[in-house]
């Protein structure tokens, strides 16, 4: 019996050990457009369940928590749909590595994870970032959005003086953002809040839903939902009686949430739109789909027509299951023929199509397609300042500023200014091309 039992015990030990991916894994993505990006995965197992935490040092992103992690039959799936990505890989026992694909939109890049720690040499020399001690007051704030049943956390900075002064609430751009709006190694909201507070304006910035110290699920929220977070912040600040004047400064998506909030709360003193749009979400999405496509096509007009139809399908009010069916048929008819010449794996193409359908039918996108900030801007009565960079490659300054102007004039707003600032990108940095791959190299 001993000769049978011992090998069986050994077998179950080995099998169990092989199925446990717990530990730290690292890998590098070579995009060809910028410096290689190191990804650090920490995988933990609790009972039969796995969870993953991801750090991306080059993006100054830490403690990212994907929605779900599944490991079965040597296949690993890290569902980061709440963060805008997915990782799928196969565990290779003999090599002790995970061969996988990191998918973000149409971009599917190989990412091999190994149990080695890859050294990073990002100095993050950002001379514009403030250094403590600050010459103003800083307070950690927690407030509730009772409508959404979530708690949000942020930082309030106040001038170190007595008397009245306005307070600005910073509203971040699309995607899950922390209170500093950390993006490609930069912290725009930290820099902005420091500058404004030093010049006599209080500033409140907070972690988005599901980010940092805030609770909630960002992937399930629309722009309209996120507007209720801002309204909750206003209610909290009013209760503390910090200031009689509260204004909104929104960047990118935040810039189109600001007028929505201003129309829901008529006590808003001003709004500032940074890199905001004045055209419909469908038009913005079409432009970005072409801009960030990530693969060549022979017929640009045909591709544009295919994407336009995909957006129209996703924007309808049909049942979600029917929309997904319609999208799958459409993508196989219109997009798959474009992918076949450059991707020789049918499985990879199916993976990309499935990911596209998931993204197109997310609550945020379906709301965004049908939202036009011009409709809200027509109703805004408080002062408005709209700023766009001339080299913004994510939001076209000319067409959007034209529509913002039209909307404010149509609504007879008597106090607004609109400026296009030369040589600035979407993050309002001085730049050369304005392309996203330039962000990380700008100091």
Secondary structure by P-SEA (a helix, b strand, c coil): caaaaaaaaaaaaaaaaaaccccbbbbccccccccbbbbbbbbbbcccbbbbbbbbccccccccccccccccccbbbbbcccccbbbbbbbbccccccccccccccbbbbbbbccbbbbbcccccccccccccccbbbbbbbbbcccccbbbbbbbbbcccccbbbbbbbbbcccccccccccccccaaaaaaaaaaaacbbbbbbbcccccccccccccccaaaaaaaaaaaaaaaaaaccccbbbbbbccaaaaaaaaaaaacccccbbbbcccccccaaaaaaaaaaaacccccccaaaaaaaaaaaaaaaaccccaaaaaaaaaaaaaaccccccccccccaaaaaaaaaaaaaaaacaaaaaaaaccaaaaaaacccbbbbbbbccccccccaaaaaaaaaaaaaaccccbbbbbbcccccccccccccccccccccc
